[in-house]
Amino acid sequence: MISARIYWSLLLVSLGVLALRVAAGGIQSLRLGQETEYQLEQWIEISASAGDFDLEMFVPASNSRLEIVSETFSAGSLRLRLDESPEGRRLLAEGDRQDLPGKIRYEATLRSSAVEFDLAEDLRWGAVETVAADSTRWIPAGHAEIRELLGQIAGMPAGTEPPRTPAAWRSALASAGIGPVELARRAHRYCQDDILAAGFSGTTDALTALRLGESSCGGKSRAMVALLRTAGVPTRLVGGVLMGNTRSKRTSHIWVELRFGEQWVPYDPLNDHVEELPAHYLRLYDGDLPLIRHTPGLAFDYGFRSPTEAIPSAWAQAEGKNREVSRLPLMRREHFSLLLLAPFALLFTVFCRQVIGLDSIGVFLPVLLGLCVTQVGWAVSVALLAATLVFGVLLRLALSRLRLLRVARAGVMITAMVMIMLVFAIFLERFGIRSGRAALILPLAALAMAVERFTVEALDNGTRSALALLGQTMFLAAGSALILGQPLFKLLAVTYPEILLVVVAEMIMLGQYRGLRLRELWRFRALRRAAS
């Protein structure tokens, strides 16, 4: 058969192209992997001010474990600028009451890597710089209670007078066989185990955390810094956020870093990370600082979210320093579109319609709805479809009275779809749902055709039949969303676009299927039982 010949020809061509690319070094093993990206969004909404004001918010800065792939920021009528400081990278905004209400938004695509240190337990005190016991209101290093607790952690006999200077502490600890690494781990373990984790917010100083025996990340970290600074160990607080949250949140995070030689080593006494940090820890500033600083009398709200996204390693390499690994323009994200992933979802739709016997409003509409679901979720997608169908059906019934020709009617319907999409986009923006990153605005012609098909089905076979058709369409949309959201298909399409020939071959074979569909087997089950 001709179809069988085409099928095997497409398979052989795809395998041949793959073999040529492998032989030429066009496919490397590293490019077949995946990496995780974080889509960070930070925002501040300013509602009122007593007069002129200024506000600053820390934002990410590139370092050895963080790469900023892209970033954008906006502030409406407010004056905005970026500033580099020893504390961190800051976004500065200025304005007055006439500029309010105003909204500051920072968005970035980040790649972060985990870090882990392998420190020698027998590291001597001579290898660690001695610093003065820097004491502050929130971190009272050298306080009598801090010195007494440090003596207990170091295992000094009860009743022994604890040393008063960092040099004396080092001498006493060295005599007891406790090096700086061992002391840091003991202090971390005490703050981790003996200070219970508490969910209350606000700033907790080190002494309060120790006296209460419970605190959040700030109190635990300040207590650990106070203990180690008392012994003269160079220690600092680090502030940031924990990425990976899909919903907007307002809670930042604080942890500790110790300087051993030329490197700062992290400790987190709340989440029990010793000399290591996971990839989702985002460092924003150094020191005991707030995430946002502002003029007194400023009324504002803020939040941040940072959902993750799995991307092919080829993209990460093509956008990094080694750009020669990207031979195909399709490997770059700016050229990657729905068109490269749609065939996988279309194959699922063809299988369901040809073999299972399902029906749908068009062939491509389930794929478009699936894309919408992957970007803005089911709630927004279903609301968009429902609003389109309700408004479109009413308009279609009204146009039927005008007895327009099909081309003119289609033009009016598509124009109406443009108006619906515009209103919906404005509505989403007011509620903080970003629609610019994806094709939320579905192809208008497909929506107009969906309204036409739904209306005809309702008029010819009744509302129940039309709703059944809509339900089958939503089922295919759910399957399409599952496929479009799988990193495997994105990985295959980016690394091996020739696989689309295999998809075409499978569609050709499904198109030749002439047997009974599964729905028909179920429909005529009584007749089949009688015949048997």
C-alpha positions in Angstrom: 0.0 0.0 0.0 1.1 3.6 -0.7 0.5 4.6 2.9 2.7 1.8 4.2 5.5 2.9 1.9 5.2 6.5 3.0 5.3 5.4 6.6 8.5 3.4 6.3 10.1 6.0 4.1 9.5 8.7 6.8 10.9 6.4 9.5 14.0 5.7 7.4 14.6 9.4 6.5 14.3 10.4 10.2 16.7 7.6 11.3 19.1 8.6 8.5 19.1 12.3 9.4 19.7 11.3 13.1 22.6 9.1 12.1 24.2 11.9 10.0 23.9 14.4 12.9 25.4 12.0 15.4 28.3 11.2 13.0 28.9 14.9 12.5 28.8 15.6 16.2 25.6 17.5 16.0 24.1 15.7 19.0 26.2 15.6 22.2 25.3 13.7 25.3 25.3 16.8 27.5 22.6 18.4 25.3 20.2 15.5 26.0 19.8 16.5 29.6 17.6 19.1 31.3 18.2 22.0 33.6 15.9 23.9 36.0 15.2 27.6 35.7 13.4 29.9 38.1 11.0 32.6 37.0 11.4 35.2 39.7 8.8 37.9 40.1 9.1 40.6 42.8 6.6 43.4 43.1 5.7 46.3 45.3 2.4 48.2 45.2 2.6 51.7 46.8 -0.8 53.1 47.7 -0.2 56.2 49.7 2.5 58.5 51.0 2.8 61.6 53.2 4.9 63.4 50.6 8.0 62.7 48.5 9.4 59.2 49.1 12.1 56.8 48.1 12.1 53.0 48.3 14.8 50.4 47.7 14.4 46.7 47.1 17.2 44.1 46.8 17.2 42.1 43.6 19.5 39.3 42.4 23.1 39.8 41.3 25.1 37.3 39.2 27.7 35.3 41.1 29.5 32.0 41.0 26.3 30.0 41.6 23.7 32.2 40.0 23.2 33.2 36.4 20.7 35.9 35.4 19.5 34.7 32.0 17.2 37.7 31.5 15.6 40.5 33.6 13.1 43.3 33.2 11.8 45.9 35.6 9.2 48.6 35.5 7.7 51.3 37.8 5.2 53.3 35.8 5.6 57.0 36.5 8.1 56.4 39.3 11.7 57.2 38.8 13.6 53.9 38.8 17.3 53.0 38.7 19.6 50.1 39.6 22.5 50.5 42.1 25.4 48.2 42.9 26.5 48.3 46.5 28.7 46.1 48.8 25.5 45.0 50.5 23.9 43.8 47.3 22.2 44.9 44.1 19.3 47.3 44.7 16.4 48.7 42.8 15.8 52.3 43.8 12.5 54.1 43.2 11.6 57.7 43.9 8.3 59.7 43.5 5.7 61.8 45.2 2.0 61.6 46.0 1.0 62.6 42.5 2.7 59.4 41.2 0.5 57.1 43.3 -0.9 54.5 43.2 2.2 53.0 41.7 3.6 49.5 41.1 7.2 48.4 40.9 7.8 45.0 39.2 11.0 43.1 38.7 11.0 39.9 36.7 14.0 37.6 35.9 14.9 34.2 34.6 17.5 32.6 36.8 19.7 29.5 36.8 21.0 28.6 40.2 23.3 25.7 41.3 23.8 24.0 44.6 27.0 24.5 46.5 28.8 22.2 49.0 32.1 22.5 50.9 34.3 19.7 52.1 36.1 21.3 55.0 38.9 19.6 57.0 37.7 18.9 60.5 41.3 19.4 61.8 41.5 22.9 60.5 43.6 24.9 63.0 42.8 28.4 64.4 45.8 29.8 62.8 44.2 29.3 59.3 41.2 31.5 60.3 41.4 35.2 60.6 40.8 36.6 64.0 38.2 39.5 64.1 36.9 41.5 67.0 33.6 40.5 68.6 31.5 42.8 66.5 28.4 43.4 68.7 25.1 45.0 67.6 21.7 45.5 69.2 20.4 42.4 67.5 23.6 40.4 67.7 25.2 41.1 71.1 28.5 39.2 70.6 30.5 38.9 73.8 27.4 39.3 76.1 27.7 37.4 79.4 24.9 35.0 78.5 26.4 34.4 75.0 29.8 33.6 76.5 28.3 31.2 79.1 26.4 29.3 76.4 29.5 29.2 74.2 31.4 27.6 77.1 28.7 25.0 77.5 28.8 24.2 73.7 32.6 23.9 73.9 32.3 21.5 76.8 33.9 23.6 79.5 33.4 22.3 83.0 30.6 23.9 85.0 31.6 26.9 87.0 34.5 27.7 84.8 34.8 31.4 84.0 34.3 31.8 80.2 37.0 33.8 78.3 36.3 37.4 77.5 38.2 38.1 74.3 38.4 36.3 71.0 42.1 35.6 71.5 41.4 34.0 74.9 38.6 31.9 73.4 40.8 30.6 70.6 43.5 29.6 73.1 41.0 27.8 75.3 39.3 26.0 72.4 42.6 25.0 70.9 43.6 23.5 74.3 40.4 21.6 74.3 41.0 20.2 70.8 38.2 22.1 69.2 39.0 23.7 65.9 37.0 26.4 64.1 35.1 23.9 61.9 34.1 21.8 64.9 33.0 24.9 66.8 30.9 26.1 63.8 29.2 22.7 63.6 28.5 22.6 67.3 27.0 26.1 67.3 24.9 25.2 64.3 23.7 22.0 66.0 22.7 23.9 69.1 20.7 26.6 67.2 19.1 23.8 65.0 18.1 21.5 67.8 17.8 23.5 71.0 16.0 26.6 69.5 12.7 25.4 68.2 11.4 26.6 64.9 8.6 29.2 65.3 6.3 30.5 62.7 6.0 34.1 64.0 7.2 37.0 61.9 9.2 40.0 62.9 12.8 40.7 63.9 14.1 38.5 66.8 17.4 39.3 68.3 19.9 36.6 69.4 19.3 36.9 73.2 15.5 36.7 72.8 15.8 33.6 70.6 18.1 31.9 73.2 15.9 32.9 76.2 12.6 31.8 74.5 14.1 28.7 73.1 12.3 29.2 69.8 12.5 31.5 66.8 12.2 31.8 63.1 15.2 31.8 60.7 16.3 35.3 61.8 16.6 34.6 65.5 18.3 31.2 65.0 20.8 32.8 62.6 21.5 35.8 64.8 22.1 33.5 67.7 24.6 31.4 65.7 26.4 34.6 64.5 26.6 35.9 68.1 28.2 32.7 69.4 30.8 32.5 66.7 31.7 36.2 66.7 32.3 35.9 70.4 35.1 33.5 69.5 36.4 35.8 66.9 35.2 33.8 63.8 34.4 36.0 60.8 30.6 35.5 60.5 27.8 37.4 58.7 24.1 37.1 57.9 22.9 36.6 54.4 19.3 37.4 53.3 17.3 36.2 50.4 14.4 34.1 49.4 13.7 30.4 48.8 12.7 29.9 45.2 10.3 27.3 43.8 7.0 28.7 45.2 4.2 29.1 42.6 2.1 31.4 44.7 2.9 34.9 45.8 4.5 35.1 49.3 6.0 37.8 51.5 8.4 35.8 53.7 12.2 36.2 53.1 14.9 34.0 54.6 18.1 34.5 56.5 21.1 32.2 56.9 24.7 32.4 58.0 28.1 32.5 56.3 31.5 31.9 57.9 34.8 32.9 56.3 37.4 30.2 56.2 40.4 31.4 54.3 39.2 33.1 51.1 35.8 31.5 51.0 32.5 32.1 52.7 30.9 28.8 53.9 27.1 28.7 54.4 25.1 27.3 57.3 21.3 27.4 57.8 20.3 26.6 61.4 16.6 26.6 60.5 16.6 24.1 57.6 19.7 22.2 58.8 22.1 22.9 55.9 25.8 22.5 57.1 28.5 23.8 54.7 26.1 23.5 51.8 23.1 25.3 50.1 20.5 23.8 47.7 20.0 25.4 44.3 16.7 27.1 45.3 18.4 29.4 47.8 18.6 32.9 46.2 21.0 35.3 47.8 19.9 39.0 47.7 22.0 40.9 50.3 24.7 40.5 52.9 24.2 41.8 56.4 21.4 42.1 59.0 19.2 44.2 56.6 15.5 44.3 55.6 14.6 43.2 52.1 12.9 46.5 51.5 13.9 50.0 52.9 11.6 53.0 52.5 10.7 56.5 53.7 8.6 56.6 56.8 4.9 57.0 56.3 4.8 55.0 53.0 1.8 52.6 52.6 2.7 49.6 50.4 2.2 45.9 49.9 4.7 43.5 48.3 5.3 39.9 47.3 7.3 37.5 45.2 6.9 34.2 43.5 9.4 32.0 41.7 8.0 28.9 39.9 10.4 26.5 38.3 10.6 25.4 34.6 12.5 22.4 33.2 14.4 23.4 30.0 16.6 21.4 27.7 20.3 21.7 28.4 20.8 22.8 24.7 19.1 26.0 25.5 21.3 26.6 28.6 24.5 26.0 26.5 23.4 28.0 23.6 22.7 31.0 25.8 25.9 30.6 27.8 29.5 31.2 26.8 29.7 28.1 24.5 27.4 29.2 21.8 28.9 26.9 19.2 26.9 23.9 20.5 23.8 25.5 19.0 23.8 24.6 15.3 20.0 24.8 14.8 18.2 28.1 15.3 15.3 26.0 16.8 17.5 25.4 19.8 17.2 29.0 20.8 14.1 29.9 22.8 13.3 33.0 20.8 12.7 30.8 17.8 10.9 28.0 19.8 7.1 28.1 19.5 3.9 26.1 19.8 4.4 24.9 16.3 7.2 22.6 17.3 5.3 21.0 20.2 1.8 21.0 18.6 2.4 17.8 16.5 2.8 15.7 19.7 -0.6 16.9 21.0 -2.2 16.6 17.6 -1.0 13.0 17.4 -2.9 12.4 20.7 -6.0 14.1 19.3 -5.8 12.0 16.1 -5.5 8.8 18.1 -8.5 9.6 20.3 -10.7 10.5 17.3 -9.7 7.7 15.0 -9.3 4.8 17.4 -11.4 5.7 20.5 -14.0 7.6 18.5 -14.1 10.9 20.4 -15.3 14.1 18.8 -14.1 17.6 19.4 -14.8 21.2 18.3 -12.2 21.3 15.6 -8.9 19.5 15.6 -6.5 22.3 16.7 -8.7 23.9 19.4 -7.9 21.2 22.0 -4.2 21.9 21.4 -4.7 25.6 21.8 -6.6 25.1 25.0 -3.9 22.8 26.3 -1.3 25.4 25.7 -3.4 27.9 27.6 -3.7 25.5 30.5 0.0 25.1 30.7 0.5 28.8 31.0 -2.3 30.2 33.1 -4.0 27.2 34.6 -7.4 25.5 34.3 -9.4 28.2 36.0 -8.4 31.0 33.6 -8.5 28.7 30.6 -12.1 27.4 31.3 -13.2 31.0 32.1 -11.8 32.2 28.8 -13.5 29.4 26.8 -16.8 29.8 28.6 -16.9 33.6 28.1 -16.0 33.1 24.4 -18.7 30.5 23.9 -21.5 32.4 25.7 -20.8 35.7 24.0 -20.0 34.1 20.6 -23.2 32.0 20.5 -25.3 35.0 21.3 -23.6 37.0 18.6 -23.9 34.1 16.1 -27.6 33.8 16.7 -28.0 37.6 16.3 -26.0 37.5 13.0 -28.2 34.7 11.7 -31.1 37.2 11.4 -29.0 39.4 9.2 -28.5 36.6 6.7 -24.9 37.5 6.1 -22.7 35.5 3.7 -20.3 33.2 5.4 -17.1 35.3 4.7 -18.7 38.5 6.2 -20.1 36.5 9.1 -16.6 35.0 9.9 -15.1 38.5 9.7 -17.6 39.8 12.3 -17.0 36.8 14.5 -13.2 37.2 14.5 -13.5 40.9 15.3 -15.7 40.0 18.2 -13.1 37.5 19.4 -10.5 40.3 19.3 -12.7 42.4 21.6 -13.2 39.4 24.0 -9.4 38.8 24.2 -8.7 42.4 24.8 -11.2 42.6 27.7 -9.9 39.3 29.2 -6.2 40.5 29.0 -7.1 43.7 30.9 -9.0 41.7 33.5 -6.1 39.3 34.1 -3.5 42.1 34.3 -5.6 43.8 37.1 -5.4 40.6 39.1 -1.7 40.2 38.5 -1.9 37.3 36.1 0.8 37.8 33.5 -0.3 36.7 30.0 2.6 38.1 28.0 4.9 35.0 28.3 2.6 32.6 26.5 0.0 32.5 23.8 -2.9 33.3 26.1 -4.5 35.1 23.1 -5.6 32.0 21.3 -5.7 32.1 17.4 -8.9 34.1 16.8 -9.9 32.1 13.7 -9.9 28.9 15.7 -12.1 30.4 18.4 -14.5 31.8 15.8 -14.8 28.3 14.2 -15.4 26.8 17.6 -18.3 29.1 18.2 -19.7 28.3 14.7 -19.4 24.5 15.3 -20.9 24.7 18.8 -23.8 26.8 17.6 -24.6 24.5 14.6 -24.4 21.4 16.9 -26.8 23.0 19.4 -29.3 24.1 16.7 -29.2 20.7 14.9 -29.0 18.2 17.7 -29.8 20.1 20.9 -28.0 21.7 23.7 -27.2 18.3 25.3 -25.4 17.1 22.3 -23.4 20.4 22.1 -22.4 20.1 25.7 -21.3 16.5 25.2 -19.1 17.8 22.3 -17.7 20.5 24.5 -16.9 17.9 27.2 -15.0 15.7 24.7 -13.1 18.8 23.6 -12.1 19.5 27.2 -10.9 15.9 27.6 -8.6 16.3 24.6 -7.5 19.6 25.9 -6.5 18.0 29.2 -4.5 15.4 27.3 -2.8 18.1 25.2 -1.9 20.1 28.3 -0.3 17.0 29.8 1.8 16.4 26.7 2.7 20.1 26.2 3.8 20.3 29.9 6.1 17.2 29.7 9.8 18.2 29.5 10.4 15.1 27.4 8.6 16.3 24.4 10.3 19.7 24.6 13.6 18.0 24.9 13.0 15.8 21.9 11.7 18.7 19.8 14.7 20.9 20.6 17.4 18.3 20.3 15.9 16.1 17.6 13.4 18.0 15.5 13.5 15.2 12.9 11.2 13.3 15.2 8.3 15.2 13.7 8.7 13.0 10.6 7.9 10.0 12.9 4.9 11.9 14.2 3.7 12.4 10.6 4.2 8.7 9.9 2.1 7.7 12.9 -0.6 10.1 11.8 -0.6 8.5 8.3 -1.0 5.0 9.8 -3.8 6.2 12.1 -5.5 7.7 9.1 -5.7 4.3 7.5 -7.5 2.7 10.4 -10.8 1.2 9.2 -11.8 -0.9 12.2 -14.4 -0.3 14.8 -13.7 2.5 17.2 -13.8 1.7 21.0 -16.9 3.8 21.5 -18.7 1.7 18.8 -17.6 -1.5 20.5 -19.1 -0.2 23.7 -22.2 1.1 22.0 -23.0 -2.2 20.3 -21.9 -4.4 23.3 -25.5 -5.9 23.6 -25.6 -6.8 19.9 -22.1 -8.4 20.2 -23.2 -10.5 23.2 -26.3 -11.7 21.3 -24.3 -12.6 18.3 -21.8 -14.6 20.3 
